[in-house]
Amino acid sequence: MTVHNDTVSAALASPDEAQPYRELGLKDDEYARIKEILGRRPTDAELSMYSVMWSEHCSYKSSKVHLRYFGETTTPEMAEKILAGIGENAGVVDIGDGNAVTFRVESHNHPSYVEPHQGAATGVGGIVRDIMAMGARPIAVMDQLRFGPADFPDTQRVLTGVVDGISHYGNCLGLPNIGGETVFDESYAGNPLVNALCVGTLKVEDLKLAFASGTGNKVMLFGSRTGLDGIGGVSVLASDTFEEGAERKLPAVQVGDPFAEKVLIECCLDLYRAGVVVGIQDLGGAGLSCATSELAASGDGGMSINLDAVPLRAENMTAAEILASESQERMCAVVTPENVEKFREICAHWDVTCAEIGEVTTGKHLVITHQGEVVVDAPAHTIANEGPVYERPWARPEWQDALQEPAEITRPSDLRAALLDMVGSPALCSRAFITEQYDRYVRGNTVKALGSDAGVLRIDEETHRGVAVASDASGRYTKLDPNMGARLALAEAYRNVVATGARPVAVTNCLNYGSPENPDVMWQFRESVHGLADGAQELGIPVSGGNVSFYNQTGTEPILPTPVVGVLGVIEDVRQAHAHDLGRAGEPEVLFLLGATGEDFGGSIWQQVSGGGLQGLPPSVDLADEQRLADLLVGAQDITAAHDLSEGGLAQAVFEMAQREEVGVRVDLAAVHEDPTTALFSESASRMLVATTPAQADAFQARAEELGIPVARIGESTGAAGAEAQIDFGVVSVPLAELKEAWESTLPKHFGHVVGANSVVE
């Protein structure tokens, strides 16, 4: 992305000089629009800024017209608890008693294919800084990962590098990793998805926003020095597709230093406590180009910046390189003149490099100088907010009808073998090989983490108030029906939060799709946005923010459309959070299945494992059913364990509830459905498996019936444990130990021999 030095005066003197705008991702009409805005050709630095800020990743130019639907469907009642929403670095939710929680999920897909360790590590670092920029302390992370088939050779390179990068960065930061998903599918073989989520806490009055206010206020750049790493990084990589040999694009991937970010977190919190920050922005995608233009555009004036004051770690960097660098662990703050010295003192206390690089001015222009010459003089809002808006063609694909044709259900002749195949499949097997590389209990406030339906964190050590967070997606469902697929992702994340006993309050998302220039993809995207927005409205919880990642494809083949949906819930007392496993009540427990079971196999794991490909319609979800489950479970005192039913159906849920404490379970499949295959493996929505004690069983069933929830008493834990434990479905019984062996052995078999191959040695 390097271009030569150039100034405004030189641009005026050479209006016809050819510029490499196409190489920087700009189209002919976009370049013409820049010239129209400026009244001349851009300088090299201006061209660099416009190219990165008008990229798909930064400007949302193909998605804006559809994302507006979130605002159209958010009612005043839904929005009243949102302190900061769509358009900010992260959504912030008022959860009462003066406390607020911020959360967001963002993609780092393309860098994680090019250089898996650093791509994933800096994805974690970037989302953590988004949370910091809201005035919050980051308290936990989680991730949504998608890879090619587990036995695909390149998956070994990508998965082990990504997991190593996530664990290295998150563990060094001292942030617990409280959950997520790992999915394998052929469509992700050349384009993995690495979506990182972070949660933070703050007091309502401590909320910070990204704006430059007050003429004469100073612009302070602090954190790591600016280098050549990441130039044209996420902003350009996320606006392009991968062709053969793309793994050689190493210079475009940022390099992270988690220890520098850990110190930066504490420094920011001290700056906030001292009250010396007027506005703040992190430096992520597009680096200084983004931070300066967005701060100025969101403020009440212009801004002047002197690049000679930027601390560098490389020699002879051009203005364009300094502005486009995506070097990590950097923040930009607006500070009143009288507070500059205090700001410097706090940075010095933490040994954080800081520099005064400019100030807020009158007018609306962003003026940047380098080596005594003006290299940028442009209206800030045209860089940050006036990128092109495309109404891309969209149309329902011609192949959609054939894809949705009903598929014949394969009914296994050997249910025992089918159960072992399912629990041992890459789709359902234990993720312990991955999750054990993450620290889940650091900071001491993790109540539930990996292996639970949702992560649960204590945020108030006196009242024990806490939050639950879950994120979910199914590309298989969404390919079959994009609108329903997004609703199902929302419903599952909502249900996972409810399973802990928390009340859902807000939604975030990360929408991962193929090329927006493909009408099929844009139809999938539009349908998903509408499904998610309408679903959130039906549930009465707002979408507080999100992220869009396009161009996720290899050549012309897009990934499965993958709308990752995160849901945040509030639980009044984390000590009362529901368990997710049997065997903790001290006596045999009664099992109830909540919700109706039908022949829902379209996009299911059974369809995948049994060789049925991808065919049919996904389950249909009525979100009113999800609300009824919430009314039953939130605050309930008669539940000993709860677990949602989703991928793998009842069989997987029963096994997962039994395996941790190694207790036996007996289930009457006839109470679920007349067909054993349907009873075991159907993925009908809005279902949950709940356990109670025998003394509470009748009262619990009556409460469920009163709420209009289909409820069936389907079995009980047997009291047998360890080697004696069986999962007995009547028509088939399998030793729990045998199922557990199949479940635990899959990922080590595929990846155990390459553990540590991508590790960073300090």
C-alpha positions in Angstrom: 0.0 0.0 0.0 3.0 2.3 0.1 2.8 5.4 -2.1 5.2 8.3 -2.6 5.3 11.5 -0.5 3.0 14.1 -1.9 1.6 17.5 -0.7 -1.5 19.6 -1.3 0.5 22.1 -3.2 2.0 19.4 -5.4 -1.5 18.0 -6.0 -2.7 21.4 -7.2 0.4 21.8 -9.5 -0.1 18.3 -11.1 -3.8 17.7 -11.5 -3.4 15.1 -14.2 -0.8 12.9 -12.4 -1.9 9.3 -12.5 -2.6 7.7 -9.1 -2.8 4.0 -8.1 -6.4 4.3 -6.8 -7.5 1.0 -8.3 -4.6 -0.8 -6.5 -5.9 0.7 -3.3 -9.3 -0.7 -3.8 -11.1 2.4 -5.1 -13.3 2.2 -8.2 -13.3 4.8 -11.0 -16.5 6.5 -9.8 -15.2 6.6 -6.2 -12.0 8.2 -7.2 -14.0 10.8 -9.3 -16.1 11.5 -6.2 -13.0 12.2 -4.1 -11.7 14.6 -6.7 -15.1 16.3 -6.7 -15.1 16.7 -2.9 -11.5 18.1 -2.9 -11.8 20.2 -6.0 -8.5 18.6 -7.1 -6.7 15.3 -7.2 -6.0 13.9 -3.8 -2.5 13.8 -2.3 -0.9 10.4 -1.7 -1.9 10.7 2.0 -5.5 11.7 1.2 -5.8 8.9 -1.3 -4.6 6.5 1.4 -7.1 7.8 3.9 -10.1 7.7 1.5 -9.2 4.3 0.3 -9.1 2.7 3.7 -12.0 4.6 5.1 -14.1 4.0 2.1 -13.3 0.3 2.1 -16.0 -2.3 2.7 -14.7 -3.0 6.2 -14.7 0.6 7.4 -17.6 2.2 5.4 -20.2 -0.5 5.2 -20.9 0.8 1.7 -22.7 -2.4 0.6 -24.6 -3.0 3.8 -25.8 0.4 5.0 -29.0 0.4 3.1 -30.0 -2.9 4.8 -28.6 -2.2 8.3 -30.9 0.8 8.6 -33.7 -1.7 9.2 -32.3 -2.3 12.7 -33.2 1.3 13.5 -36.6 1.1 11.9 -37.6 -1.9 14.0 -36.2 -0.7 17.3 -39.1 0.7 19.4 -38.5 3.5 22.1 -39.2 0.9 24.8 -36.5 -1.4 23.4 -34.0 1.5 23.1 -34.5 3.1 26.5 -31.8 1.1 28.2 -29.2 1.5 25.4 -26.7 4.1 26.4 -24.6 3.7 23.2 -25.8 1.8 20.2 -25.2 1.2 16.5 -22.4 3.3 15.1 -20.4 3.4 18.3 -17.3 1.3 19.1 -19.5 -1.0 21.1 -23.1 -1.2 22.4 -23.6 -0.1 26.1 -26.5 -1.3 28.1 -27.8 0.2 31.4 -28.4 -2.8 33.7 -29.5 -0.9 36.8 -28.0 0.4 40.0 -25.7 2.7 38.1 -24.0 -0.2 36.3 -23.6 -0.6 32.6 -22.3 -3.4 30.4 -20.7 -3.1 27.0 -20.3 -5.9 24.5 -19.4 -6.3 20.8 -18.3 -9.0 18.4 -16.1 -8.3 15.4 -14.5 -10.3 12.6 -10.8 -10.9 11.9 -11.4 -13.5 9.2 -9.0 -12.7 6.4 -5.9 -11.9 8.5 -6.5 -15.1 10.3 -6.1 -17.1 7.1 -3.0 -15.2 6.0 -1.2 -15.5 9.3 -3.4 -17.5 11.8 -1.6 -16.7 15.1 -1.3 -13.0 14.6 -4.5 -12.6 12.8 -6.5 -14.2 15.6 -4.4 -12.5 18.4 -4.9 -9.0 17.0 -8.6 -9.8 16.5 -8.8 -10.3 20.3 -6.7 -7.1 20.8 -8.9 -5.1 18.6 -12.2 -6.0 20.1 -10.8 -5.4 23.6 -9.8 -1.9 22.6 -13.3 -1.3 21.3 -14.6 -2.0 24.8 -11.9 0.1 26.4 -12.9 3.0 24.1 -16.4 3.1 25.8 -14.8 3.9 29.1 -15.1 0.3 30.3 -12.9 -2.3 31.9 -12.8 -5.5 29.7 -13.8 -8.5 31.8 -14.1 -11.4 29.4 -13.8 -12.6 25.9 -15.3 -15.4 23.8 -15.0 -16.5 20.2 -16.9 -17.9 17.2 -14.6 -20.0 15.0 -15.3 -21.6 11.6 -12.8 -23.8 9.8 -12.6 -26.2 6.9 -13.1 -30.0 7.5 -11.2 -31.3 10.4 -9.3 -33.8 8.2 -8.4 -31.1 5.6 -4.6 -30.5 5.6 -4.7 -26.7 5.8 -7.2 -26.8 8.7 -4.3 -28.1 10.8 -2.3 -24.9 10.0 -5.2 -22.5 10.5 -6.9 -24.0 13.5 -3.8 -24.5 15.6 -2.5 -21.1 14.7 -5.8 -19.4 15.5 -6.4 -21.1 18.8 -2.8 -20.4 19.8 -3.2 -16.8 18.9 -6.4 -16.4 20.9 -5.0 -18.2 23.9 -1.7 -16.3 23.8 -3.3 -12.9 23.6 -6.3 -13.4 25.9 -4.3 -15.3 28.6 -1.6 -12.6 28.6 -4.2 -9.9 29.0 -5.6 -11.8 32.0 -9.1 -12.0 30.5 -11.2 -15.2 31.0 -12.5 -16.9 27.8 -16.0 -17.8 28.8 -17.4 -19.6 25.7 -18.0 -19.7 22.0 -18.3 -22.2 19.1 -16.0 -24.1 16.8 -17.6 -25.3 13.5 -16.1 -27.3 10.7 -17.5 -27.1 7.1 -16.0 -27.4 3.7 -17.1 -23.9 2.7 -14.7 -22.4 5.3 -11.7 -24.3 4.0 -10.1 -21.3 2.2 -11.8 -18.6 4.3 -12.0 -19.3 8.0 -14.2 -17.2 10.3 -12.6 -15.7 13.5 -15.2 -13.7 15.3 -14.0 -12.3 18.7 -16.4 -11.0 21.4 -15.5 -8.9 24.4 -17.6 -7.9 27.4 -16.8 -4.9 29.7 -18.3 -3.1 32.7 -18.5 0.5 33.7 -20.5 2.9 35.7 -23.2 4.8 33.7 -21.6 8.1 34.4 -18.2 6.9 33.1 -19.4 6.3 29.5 -17.0 7.6 26.9 -17.7 8.4 23.2 -15.5 9.0 20.2 -15.8 12.7 19.4 -13.5 15.7 19.3 -15.0 18.6 21.1 -13.8 22.0 22.2 -11.6 24.2 20.0 -8.0 24.2 21.3 -8.3 20.8 23.0 -5.3 18.6 22.4 -5.2 15.3 20.5 -3.0 12.7 22.3 -1.8 9.5 20.7 -0.7 6.9 23.3 0.3 3.3 23.4 2.7 1.5 21.1 4.7 3.2 18.5 3.6 3.2 14.8 5.3 0.8 12.4 4.9 -0.7 9.0 2.9 -3.8 10.2 -0.7 -4.0 9.1 -0.5 -1.4 6.4 -3.5 -2.1 4.2 -4.4 -4.8 6.8 -7.9 -5.5 7.9 -9.4 -2.6 6.0 -8.1 -3.9 2.6 -7.9 -7.6 3.3 -11.6 -7.5 4.4 -12.6 -6.0 1.1 -11.0 -8.6 -1.1 -11.3 -12.3 -1.7 -8.6 -14.9 -1.5 -7.1 -16.5 -4.5 -4.4 -19.2 -4.6 -1.2 -18.0 -2.9 -3.0 -15.4 -0.7 -1.2 -16.9 2.3 1.9 -15.0 1.1 0.3 -11.6 1.9 2.2 -11.6 5.3 3.1 -7.9 5.5 -0.6 -6.9 5.6 -1.2 -8.7 8.9 -0.8 -6.8 12.1 1.5 -7.9 14.9 0.2 -7.8 18.5 1.8 -7.4 21.9 -0.7 -8.5 24.6 1.5 -7.2 27.4 1.5 -3.7 25.9 -2.3 -3.9 25.7 -2.6 -5.1 29.3 -0.7 -2.0 30.4 -2.8 0.2 28.1 -6.0 -1.1 29.7 -4.8 0.0 33.2 -3.5 3.3 31.8 -6.9 4.0 30.2 -8.8 3.2 33.3 -6.6 5.6 35.3 -7.1 8.3 32.7 -10.8 7.8 33.0 -10.8 7.9 36.8 -8.7 11.1 36.7 -11.3 12.8 34.4 -8.8 13.9 31.8 -10.4 12.4 28.7 -13.0 14.4 26.6 -13.3 11.9 23.8 -11.4 8.7 22.9 -11.0 6.3 19.9 -9.0 3.1 19.5 -6.8 2.6 16.6 -7.8 -0.6 14.8 -8.8 -1.0 11.2 -7.4 2.0 9.1 -5.3 3.2 12.1 -4.8 6.9 12.4 -6.9 7.5 9.3 -9.9 6.2 11.1 -9.1 7.6 14.6 -8.5 11.2 13.4 -11.3 11.4 10.8 -13.9 9.8 13.0 -13.0 11.9 16.1 -13.2 15.1 14.0 -16.3 14.1 12.1 -18.2 13.3 15.3 -17.1 16.5 17.1 -18.0 20.1 16.8 -15.0 21.4 14.9 -12.1 20.4 12.7 -8.7 19.0 13.6 -5.1 19.6 12.8 -2.6 16.8 13.1 1.2 16.9 12.8 2.6 13.5 11.8 6.1 14.5 12.8 4.9 14.1 16.4 3.8 10.5 15.9 6.2 8.1 17.7 7.5 5.7 15.1 9.3 2.4 15.2 10.4 2.4 11.5 12.5 4.8 9.6 11.5 6.9 6.6 7.8 6.2 6.8 5.7 8.2 4.4 2.6 10.2 5.5 0.4 7.6 3.8 2.1 4.8 5.6 1.8 6.5 9.0 -1.9 7.1 8.4 -2.7 3.6 7.1 -0.6 1.6 9.6 -2.6 -0.7 11.7 0.0 -1.2 14.4 -1.7 -2.5 17.5 -2.1 -1.3 21.1 -2.7 2.4 20.3 -5.4 4.8 21.4 -6.2 8.4 20.5 -7.7 10.8 23.1 -9.0 14.4 23.1 -7.8 16.3 26.2 -8.3 19.9 27.5 -5.0 21.9 27.6 -5.0 22.1 31.4 -5.2 18.3 31.6 -2.4 17.5 29.2 0.3 17.4 31.9 -1.8 15.1 34.1 -2.5 12.9 31.1 1.3 12.7 30.5 1.9 11.8 34.1 -0.5 8.9 34.1 0.9 7.6 30.8 4.4 7.9 32.3 3.3 6.0 35.5 2.4 3.1 33.3 5.4 3.5 31.0 3.1 4.1 28.1 4.4 6.2 25.2 2.3 9.3 24.6 2.6 12.3 22.3 0.6 15.4 21.6 0.0 15.2 17.8 -2.6 17.9 17.2 -5.6 19.9 18.4 -9.2 20.6 17.7 -9.8 23.5 15.4 -12.6 25.6 14.1 -14.3 24.6 10.9 -14.8 21.1 9.6 -11.5 20.2 7.9 -9.0 17.7 8.9 -5.6 19.2 8.2 -2.5 17.0 8.5 1.1 18.0 8.1 4.2 16.0 7.6 7.8 17.3 7.4 6.4 20.9 7.4 4.1 20.4 4.4 0.3 20.0 4.3 -0.4 16.5 3.1 -4.1 16.3 4.0 -6.7 19.1 3.8 -10.2 17.6 3.5 -13.6 17.8 5.2 -13.4 15.2 8.0 -17.0 14.0 7.5 -16.4 13.1 3.9 -13.6 10.7 4.9 -15.4 9.2 7.9 -19.0 9.3 7.0 -19.6 10.0 3.3 -18.2 6.9 1.7 -20.2 5.5 -1.2 -23.5 3.8 -0.4 -24.3 1.0 -2.8 -27.8 -0.5 -3.4 -26.3 -3.8 -4.7 -28.6 -5.9 -6.8 -30.2 -8.7 -4.8 -32.4 -11.6 -5.9 -33.5 -14.9 -4.5 -31.2 -17.5 -6.1 -32.5 -19.7 -8.8 -31.2 -22.7 -6.9 -33.0 -21.9 -3.6 -36.2 -23.8 -4.5 -34.3 -27.0 -5.3 -32.2 -26.6 -2.2 -35.4 -26.4 0.0 -37.0 -29.5 -1.5 -37.6 -32.0 1.3 -35.0 -34.6 1.9 -35.7 -38.2 2.9 -34.7 -38.8 6.5 -32.1 -41.6 7.0 -33.2 -43.9 9.8 -30.3 -45.9 11.1 -30.5 -49.6 11.4 -28.0 -49.5 14.3 -28.9 -46.8 16.8 -25.9 -47.6 19.0 -23.5 -46.9 16.1 -25.4 -43.8 15.2 -25.1 -42.4 18.7 -21.4 -43.0 18.8 -21.0 -41.5 15.3 -22.9 -38.4 16.4 -21.1 -37.6 19.6 -17.7 -38.3 18.0 -18.4 -36.2 14.9 -16.4 -33.0 14.4 -19.7 -31.2 14.6 -20.6 -32.4 18.1 -17.4 -33.7 19.7 -15.7 -32.2 22.8 -14.0 -28.8 22.3 -11.8 -29.4 25.3 -8.7 -29.7 23.1 -9.3 -26.1 22.2 -10.9 -24.6 25.3 -8.3 -26.0 27.7 -5.8 -23.7 26.0 -7.8 -20.8 27.4 -7.8 -19.4 30.9 -11.5 -19.3 31.9 -11.3 -18.3 35.6 -8.7 -15.5 35.8 -9.9 -12.4 37.6 -12.0 -14.7 39.9 -15.5 -13.6 38.8 -16.3 -16.4 36.3 -19.3 -18.4 37.4 -19.9 -20.5 34.3 -17.7 -20.8 31.3 -16.6 -23.2 28.6 -18.9 -26.2 28.4 -21.9 -24.3 29.7 -24.8 -23.0 27.6 -23.7 -19.4 28.3 -20.8 -17.7 30.1 -21.8 -16.2 33.4 -19.8 -13.5 35.1 -20.2 -11.7 38.5 -20.0 -8.0 38.1 -20.9 -6.8 41.6 -19.2 -8.6 44.4 -21.5 -7.2 47.0 -24.9 -7.9 45.4 -23.7 -10.8 43.3 -25.5 -9.3 40.3 -24.0 -10.7 37.0 -24.4 -11.1 33.3 -24.7 -14.1 31.0 -23.4 -14.0 27.4 -24.0 -16.5 24.6 -23.2 -16.4 20.9 -24.5 -18.7 18.2 -24.9 -19.2 14.5 -25.7 -21.9 12.0 -24.5 -21.4 8.4 -26.3 -24.6 7.4 -29.7 -23.3 8.5 -29.0 -19.9 7.0 -28.1 -21.4 3.6 -31.4 -23.2 3.6 -33.4 -20.1 4.7 -31.5 -16.9 5.5 -34.4 -15.2 7.3 -35.2 -18.2 9.5 -31.5 -19.0 9.9 -30.9 -15.6 11.5 -33.9 -16.0 13.8 -32.7 -19.5 14.8 -29.3 -18.0 15.7 -31.0 -15.3 17.8 -33.3 -17.9 19.4 -30.5 -20.2 20.4 -28.3 -17.5 21.9 -31.4 -16.2 23.8 -32.3 -19.7 25.0 -28.7 -20.3 26.1 -28.8 -17.2 28.2 -32.2 -18.2 29.6 -30.8 -21.7 30.5 -28.6 -20.0 33.1 -31.5 -18.2 34.7 -30.6 -14.8 33.2 -33.0 -12.4 31.6 -31.9 -11.4 28.0 -31.6 -7.6 27.5 -29.6 -6.9 24.4 -28.3 -8.3 21.1 -25.1 -7.8 19.1 -24.0 -9.5 15.8 -21.3 -10.2 13.3 -22.7 -10.9 9.9 -20.3 -13.0 7.7 -21.1 -13.4 4.0 -19.6 -13.8 0.6 -19.1 -11.1 -2.0 -21.7 -8.3 -2.0 -21.3 -8.1 -5.7 -23.1 -11.4 -6.0 -26.9 -10.9 -6.0 -27.4 -14.3 -4.3 -25.2 -13.2 -1.4 -26.9 -9.8 -1.1 -30.3 -11.6 -0.9 -29.0 -13.9 1.8 -27.7 -10.8 3.7 -30.9 -8.8 3.4 -33.0 -11.7 4.4 -30.8 -12.4 7.5 -30.9 -8.7 8.6 -34.6 -8.7 8.4 -34.9 -12.0 10.2 -32.6 -10.8 13.0 -34.2 -7.3 13.3 -37.8 -8.6 13.3 -36.8 -11.3 15.7 -35.3 -8.9 18.1 -38.4 -6.7 18.0 -40.6 -9.7 18.7 -38.5 -10.6 21.7 -38.4 -6.9 22.8 -34.6 -6.7 23.1 -32.6 -4.2 21.1 -29.7 -4.8 18.7 -27.0 -2.6 20.3 -24.4 -2.9 17.5 -22.7 -5.2 15.2 -20.2 -5.8 12.4 -20.4 -6.9 8.8 -17.8 -9.0 7.1 -18.1 -9.4 3.3 -15.9 -11.1 0.7 -15.7 -14.3 2.7 -15.1 -16.7 -0.2 -12.4 -18.5 -2.1 -12.6 -17.6 -5.7 -16.2 -17.4 -6.6 -17.4 -19.9 -4.0 -18.9 -18.1 -0.9 -18.9 -19.4 2.6 -22.1 -20.6 4.2 -23.9 -17.3 5.1 -23.1 -17.0 8.8 -24.9 -14.5 11.0 -23.2 -14.8 14.4 -25.6 -13.5 17.1 -24.6 -12.6 20.6 -27.1 -12.1 23.5 -26.5 -10.4 26.8 -28.6 -11.3 29.8 -28.7 -10.0 33.4 -29.0 -12.3 36.4 -29.8 -10.8 39.8 -27.7 -13.3 41.8 -25.1 -15.5 40.1 -25.2 -17.8 43.1 -28.6 -18.9 41.9 -27.5 -19.6 38.3 -28.8 -22.9 36.9 -26.4 -25.7 36.5 -26.1 -27.4 33.1 -25.2 -30.9 34.2 -26.9 -33.7 36.2 -25.6 -35.2 39.4 -25.3 -32.1 41.6 -28.6 -32.3 43.4 -27.4 -35.2 45.7 -30.3 -37.4 44.6 -31.8 -38.8 41.4 -33.3 -36.1 39.3 -36.4 -36.1 37.1 -36.0 -35.0 33.5 -38.5 -32.9 31.6 -38.5 -32.0 28.0 -39.9 -28.5 27.3 -41.2 -27.8 23.8 -42.6 -29.8 20.9 -40.5 -32.2 18.8 -41.2 -32.6 15.1 -39.4 -34.1 12.1 -36.9 -31.2 11.8 -33.8 -32.4 10.0 -33.1 -29.8 7.4 -29.6 -28.5 8.0 -29.3 -30.8 11.1 -26.2 -32.5 12.3 -27.9 -35.9 11.8 -28.4 -35.0 8.1 -24.7 -34.1 7.9 -23.4 -37.1 9.7 -25.7 -39.6 7.9 -24.5 -38.4 4.5 -27.6 -36.4 3.6 -25.7 -33.3 2.6 -27.6 -30.0 3.0 -31.2 -30.1 1.9 -34.7 -29.1 3.0 -35.9 -26.4 5.3 -34.5 -25.6 8.7 -36.6 -25.8 11.9 -39.2 -23.1 12.2 -39.1 -20.9 15.4 -41.8 -19.0 17.0 -40.0 -16.5 19.3 -43.1 -16.3 21.6 -42.2 -19.8 22.6 -38.7 -18.6 23.6 -40.2 -15.9 25.7 -42.3 -18.5 27.5 -39.2 -20.5 28.3 -37.7 -17.4 29.8 -40.7 -16.7 31.9 -40.4 -20.3 33.3 -36.7 -20.4 33.9 -35.7 -16.9 35.0 -35.7 -16.7 38.8 -36.9 -20.3 39.1 -35.9 -22.1 42.4 -37.1 -25.6 41.5 -34.5 -26.4 38.7 -31.4 -28.4 39.4 -30.1 -28.4 35.8 -31.1 -26.9 32.5 -29.7 -27.4 29.0 -31.0 -26.2 25.6 -31.6 -28.5 22.7 -30.0 -27.5 19.5 -27.4 -29.2 17.3 -27.6 -32.9 17.7 -31.0 -32.8 19.4 -32.1 -34.7 22.5 -29.4 -37.3 22.3 -26.6 -34.8 22.5 -28.3 -32.8 25.2 -28.8 -35.9 27.4 -25.2 -37.0 26.9 -23.8 -33.5 27.7 -25.8 -33.2 30.9 -24.7 -36.6 32.0 -21.0 -36.7 31.1 -19.5 -34.1 33.4 -20.5 -35.9 36.6 -20.6 -39.2 34.9 -24.2 -40.2 35.9 -26.5 -42.6 34.3 -29.7 -41.5 32.6 -32.9 -43.4 31.5 -35.1 -41.8 28.9 -38.5 -42.9 27.5 -38.2 -41.9 23.8 -41.9 -42.7 23.3 -42.7 -39.7 25.5 -40.8 -37.5 23.0 -41.9 -38.8 19.6 -43.2 -42.1 18.1 -40.1 -42.4 15.8 -36.9 -43.0 17.7 -34.7 -41.2 15.1 -36.8 -38.1 15.4 -36.9 -38.3 19.2 -33.1 -38.6 19.3 -31.8 -36.4 16.6 -34.5 -33.9 15.5 -33.4 -30.2 16.0 -36.8 -28.7 16.5 -36.5 -25.2 18.0 -37.6 -23.8 21.4 -36.8 -26.9 23.4 -35.0 -27.3 26.7 -34.1 -30.3 28.9 -34.7 -29.4 32.6 -34.1 -31.5 35.7 -35.8 -31.2 39.1 -35.9 -33.2 42.3 -38.7 -35.7 42.6 -40.3 -33.6 45.3 -40.5 -30.6 42.9 -41.4 -32.4 39.8 -45.2 -32.0 39.9 -45.1 -28.3 40.8 -42.6 -27.6 38.0 -44.7 -29.4 35.4 -47.8 -27.5 36.6 -45.9 -24.2 36.2 -44.8 -25.1 32.6 -48.4 -26.1 31.7 -49.7 -22.9 33.1 -47.5 -20.9 30.8 -48.6 -22.9 27.8 -45.3 -24.7 27.3 -45.4 -28.3 25.9 -43.9 -30.4 28.7 -43.2 -34.1 28.9 -41.7 -36.1 31.8 -39.3 -38.2 29.8 -36.9 -39.8 32.3 -34.6 -39.6 35.2 -31.0 -39.9 36.3 -30.4 -43.4 37.6 -28.0 -42.9 40.4 -25.4 -45.2 38.7 -22.1 -43.4 38.2 -18.7 -43.8 36.7 -18.1 -47.2 34.9 -21.7 -48.3 35.8 -23.3 -45.3 34.1 -25.4 -46.0 31.0 -27.4 -43.7 28.7 -30.5 -45.8 28.3 -33.0 -44.7 25.7 -35.0 -47.9 25.9 -34.6 -48.9 22.3 -30.8 -48.6 22.8 -28.4 -48.4 25.7 -24.8 -47.3 25.6 -22.2 -47.1 28.4 -21.5 -43.4 29.2 -17.8 -44.1 29.2 -17.9 -45.4 25.6 -19.8 -42.3 24.4 -17.4 -40.1 26.3 -14.4 -41.8 24.8 -15.8 -41.2 21.3 -16.6 -37.6 22.2 -13.2 -36.7 23.7 -10.9 -38.4 21.1 -11.9 -36.7 17.9 -10.0 -33.3 18.0 -6.8 -34.7 19.6 -6.8 -37.3 16.8 -6.9 -34.7 14.2 -4.8 -31.9 15.7 -2.9 -33.3 18.7 0.3 -33.9 16.8 0.6 -30.2 15.7 -0.1 -28.6 19.1 2.5 -25.9 19.7 3.7 -25.8 16.1 2.4 -22.2 15.8 3.2 -21.1 19.4 5.0 -17.9 20.0 8.1 -18.2 22.1 8.7 -15.3 24.4 
